[in-house]
Amino acid sequence: MSKVILITGTSTGLGISIAFQAAQAGHTVYATMRNLDKRAALDAAVQAADVSLNVVQLDVQDAASVSAAMAQVLADQGRIDTLINKAGLGFARNIEQTTEAEILRIMEINFMGVMRCTMAVLPAMRAAKSGRVVNISSVGGLVGQPFNEVYCGAKFAVEGFTEALASYVTPGFGVHFSLVEPGGMATEFSNSVLKEIGETDGMLQDDYLPLLQTYVGGSQNGQGGDIYQTPDAVAEVVMQVVQADAPPLRVRTSTWSEDITALETGLDPDGLKQRPLIVEQFLR
């Protein structure tokens, strides 16, 4: 069955792949991005495959922009079946070297953006007693990693936010919530990390420098290994979640991401065992 799908952050990488695959599967897709001047790569992908979608401006940092985009889709289609919160930003730097402005920027995009978009779409989904919200998280939302304390903090927040909503909005109103937890993506992660480091005074000459050099070097050298996936491979998992009859609360996207998080997820890999325990404890 064709769904009306709104996706954030579709100007690059994974966002393009999700939008393309959703359109190719026959869904009505609203691909959103902050800056419409960056739509060329998305346009090229869909034109090459002879599929169509709608491109809409949406800045996850701006509540008015979020509301306007949601209102446009609801006016056009009368419903939003699925929201995919993909917009996000990589960041790697020790907390001692990080400014408060940088912390707020990462939290604004990676966490507050997810909250804003979910808040905006929930009234319509709740009224319809159906809908799905798919949040692109990370293995960094389950396992803390070196130099990623700010990024992991934002993704841990997304995980808690999503779990909490699933504990009562799903059984109460039929709206499902899922977390997709990739590892690295070959075309994005190291480039994003290096870009952020370059924009924030590079590798500082301090006690953390040897560790940071090891970390960045390992990220670059591992791009040909099993840590890193292509955006298309991750998007395939996202589409499986979108189209599943009974979507998981959480899912990893590769063998490596399963292995690195196994101690955290071993007793409840898809997150569906925990939810009834929470319902029983707090809602009965």
ABEGO torsion letter per residue (X at the ends): XBBBBBBBGAABEAAAAAAAAAAAAGBBBBBBBABAAAAAAAAAAAAAAGBBBBBBBBBAABAAAAAAAAAAAAAAAGBBABBBBABBBBBBBBAAABBAAAAAAAAAAAAAAAAAAAAAAAAAAAAAGBEBBBBBBBAAAABBBBGAAAAAAAAAAAAAAAAAAAAAAAAAAGBBBBBBBBBBBAAAAAAAAAAAAAABGEBBBBAAAAAAAAAAAAAAAAAABAABBBAAAAAAAAAAAAABABBBABBBABAAAAAAAAAAAAABAAGAAAAAAAAAAAAX
